[in-house]
Amino acid sequence: MMGLGLPELLVISLIVILIFGAKKIPQIGAGLGQGIRNFKDSLAGKDEDPKRIKGQDEQDR
């Protein structure tokens, strides 16, 4: 079966470090985390601005 063991994870980590460099990895992780958080918020409807919704309601009247 296809499983990722310790040797495979070490090889993948080494390749990522060689490609991006050690200083870029935290920035990449933060960007991925922020993207996932924004995606979850948009699914939950938290991305709507209350001022924008209020302005739309006034325009509809």
N, CA and C atoms as a LAMMPS dump frame, in Angstrom:
ITEM: TIMESTEP
0
ITEM: NUMBER OF ATOMS
183
ITEM: BOX BOUNDS ff ff ff
-5.0000000000000000e+02 5.0000000000000000e+02
-5.0000000000000000e+02 5.0000000000000000e+02
-5.0000000000000000e+02 5.0000000000000000e+02
ITEM: ATOMS id mol type element x y z
1 1 1 N 0.838 -1.181 0
2 1 2 C 0 0 0
3 1 3 C 0.883 1.244 0
4 2 1 N 0.259 2.354 -0.365
5 2 2 C 1.003 3.602 -0.398
6 2 3 C 0.889 4.301 0.943
7 3 1 N 1.969 4.321 1.653
8 3 2 C 2.005 5.02 2.922
9 3 3 C 3.254 5.874 2.987
10 4 1 N 3.162 6.964 3.682
11 4 2 C 4.316 7.826 3.85
12 4 3 C 4.951 7.536 5.197
13 5 1 N 6.128 6.95 5.151
14 5 2 C 6.869 6.677 6.357
15 5 3 C 7.86 7.788 6.624
16 6 1 N 8.665 7.6 7.634
17 6 2 C 9.657 8.598 8.023
18 6 3 C 10.677 8.862 6.914
19 7 1 N 11.215 7.839 6.258
20 7 2 C 12.199 8.128 5.201
21 7 3 C 11.607 8.946 4.047
22 8 1 N 10.385 8.657 3.669
23 8 2 C 9.751 9.407 2.584
24 8 3 C 9.512 10.857 2.98
25 9 1 N 9.049 11.077 4.214
26 9 2 C 8.82 12.433 4.686
27 9 3 C 10.12 13.228 4.771
28 10 1 N 11.2 12.587 5.172
29 10 2 C 12.5 13.261 5.225
30 10 3 C 12.975 13.663 3.833
31 11 1 N 12.8 12.795 2.86
32 11 2 C 13.204 13.11 1.485
33 11 3 C 12.365 14.267 0.947
34 12 1 N 11.065 14.238 1.178
35 12 2 C 10.188 15.319 0.721
36 12 3 C 10.576 16.632 1.395
37 13 1 N 10.845 16.6 2.706
38 13 2 C 11.25 17.804 3.426
39 13 3 C 12.557 18.366 2.886
40 14 1 N 13.509 17.495 2.597
41 14 2 C 14.791 17.93 2.055
42 14 3 C 14.616 18.581 0.687
43 15 1 N 13.79 18.02 -0.15
44 15 2 C 13.536 18.588 -1.479
45 15 3 C 12.871 19.954 -1.352
46 16 1 N 11.898 20.079 -0.442
47 16 2 C 11.218 21.364 -0.242
48 16 3 C 12.197 22.419 0.24
49 17 1 N 13.073 22.051 1.17
50 17 2 C 14.073 23.001 1.667
51 17 3 C 15.031 23.408 0.561
52 18 1 N 15.428 22.467 -0.283
53 18 2 C 16.332 22.803 -1.379
54 18 3 C 15.666 23.719 -2.406
55 19 1 N 14.388 23.511 -2.67
56 19 2 C 13.691 24.307 -3.681
57 19 3 C 13.385 25.71 -3.159
58 20 1 N 12.795 25.819 -1.976
59 20 2 C 12.311 27.102 -1.483
60 20 3 C 13.284 27.809 -0.544
61 21 1 N 14.138 27.082 0.114
62 21 2 C 15.03 27.685 1.094
63 21 3 C 14.376 27.708 2.464
64 22 1 N 15.206 27.691 3.482
65 22 2 C 14.705 27.599 4.856
66 22 3 C 13.967 28.866 5.291
67 23 1 N 14.302 30.011 4.721
68 23 2 C 13.657 31.261 5.14
69 23 3 C 12.266 31.432 4.551
70 24 1 N 11.985 30.801 3.43
71 24 2 C 10.687 30.945 2.773
72 24 3 C 9.632 29.996 3.316
73 25 1 N 10.028 28.911 3.939
74 25 2 C 9.076 27.89 4.383
75 25 3 C 8.051 28.437 5.387
76 26 1 N 8.436 29.241 6.396
77 26 2 C 7.411 29.8 7.29
78 26 3 C 6.421 30.714 6.564
79 27 1 N 6.905 31.469 5.574
80 27 2 C 6.016 32.339 4.811
81 27 3 C 5.029 31.516 3.99
82 28 1 N 5.498 30.425 3.424
83 28 2 C 4.625 29.551 2.645
84 28 3 C 3.565 28.928 3.554
85 29 1 N 3.989 28.471 4.727
86 29 2 C 3.047 27.885 5.692
87 29 3 C 2.007 28.886 6.158
88 30 1 N 2.436 30.115 6.42
89 30 2 C 1.49 31.15 6.853
90 30 3 C 0.505 31.471 5.736
91 31 1 N 0.987 31.531 4.522
92 31 2 C 0.102 31.803 3.383
93 31 3 C -0.918 30.703 3.177
94 32 1 N -0.478 29.459 3.31
95 32 2 C -1.413 28.334 3.181
96 32 3 C -2.456 28.351 4.295
97 33 1 N -2.013 28.632 5.516
98 33 2 C -2.938 28.691 6.642
99 33 3 C -3.966 29.788 6.478
100 34 1 N -3.524 30.956 6.004
101 34 2 C -4.446 32.064 5.79
102 34 3 C -5.432 31.742 4.669
103 35 1 N -4.956 31.086 3.635
104 35 2 C -5.844 30.702 2.542
105 35 3 C -6.903 29.715 2.988
106 36 1 N -6.508 28.738 3.779
107 36 2 C -7.467 27.755 4.294
108 36 3 C -8.475 28.432 5.221
109 37 1 N -7.999 29.347 6.069
110 37 2 C -8.893 30.06 6.99
111 37 3 C -9.907 30.911 6.208
112 38 1 N -9.441 31.603 5.18
113 38 2 C -10.354 32.412 4.363
114 38 3 C -11.38 31.54 3.657
115 39 1 N -10.945 30.382 3.181
116 39 2 C -11.868 29.461 2.512
117 39 3 C -12.94 28.975 3.474
118 40 1 N -12.546 28.582 4.686
119 40 2 C -13.518 28.12 5.676
120 40 3 C -14.48 29.235 6.07
121 41 1 N -13.946 30.459 6.233
122 41 2 C -14.801 31.591 6.586
123 41 3 C -15.807 31.895 5.481
124 42 1 N -15.375 31.777 4.236
125 42 2 C -16.297 32.058 3.133
126 42 3 C -17.395 31 3.056
127 43 1 N -17.066 29.756 3.382
128 43 2 C -18.093 28.715 3.394
129 43 3 C -19.098 28.939 4.524
130 44 1 N -18.608 29.485 5.634
131 44 2 C -19.48 29.723 6.778
132 44 3 C -20.231 31.044 6.661
133 45 1 N -19.908 31.862 5.671
134 45 2 C -20.584 33.137 5.49
135 45 3 C -20.024 34.245 6.349
136 46 1 N -18.838 34.069 6.889
137 46 2 C -18.232 35.084 7.752
138 46 3 C -17.524 36.177 6.969
139 47 1 N -17.418 36.039 5.672
140 47 2 C -16.677 37.012 4.886
141 47 3 C -17.527 38.209 4.499
142 48 1 N -18.797 38.199 4.824
143 48 2 C -19.668 39.3 4.452
144 48 3 C -19.455 40.473 5.396
145 49 1 N -19.295 41.643 4.839
146 49 2 C -19.094 42.861 5.603
147 49 3 C -20.454 43.413 6.023
148 50 1 N -20.701 43.641 7.319
149 50 2 C -22.015 44.149 7.755
150 50 3 C -22.359 45.493 7.12
151 51 1 N -21.385 46.353 6.911
152 51 2 C -21.654 47.649 6.294
153 51 3 C -22.11 47.467 4.851
154 52 1 N -21.491 46.516 4.148
155 52 2 C -21.851 46.265 2.763
156 52 3 C -23.282 45.735 2.67
157 53 1 N -23.643 44.864 3.591
158 53 2 C -24.993 44.296 3.583
159 53 3 C -26.011 45.392 3.898
160 54 1 N -25.676 46.256 4.869
161 54 2 C -26.58 47.345 5.23
162 54 3 C -26.774 48.288 4.055
163 55 1 N -25.7 48.597 3.355
164 55 2 C -25.793 49.478 2.201
165 55 3 C -26.633 48.867 1.091
166 56 1 N -26.567 47.576 0.909
167 56 2 C -27.363 46.919 -0.11
168 56 3 C -28.846 46.953 0.251
169 57 1 N -29.147 46.787 1.538
170 57 2 C -30.539 46.81 1.974
171 57 3 C -31.155 48.198 1.731
172 58 1 N -30.381 49.243 1.976
173 58 2 C -30.882 50.599 1.772
174 58 3 C -31.095 50.892 0.29
175 59 1 N -30.262 50.329 -0.567
176 59 2 C -30.392 50.544 -1.988
177 59 3 C -31.606 49.807 -2.545
178 60 1 N -31.949 48.682 -1.954
179 60 2 C -33.08 47.886 -2.426
180 60 3 C -34.416 48.555 -2.13
181 61 1 N -34.45 49.433 -1.147
182 61 2 C -35.717 50.052 -0.735
183 61 3 C -36.164 51.109 -1.673
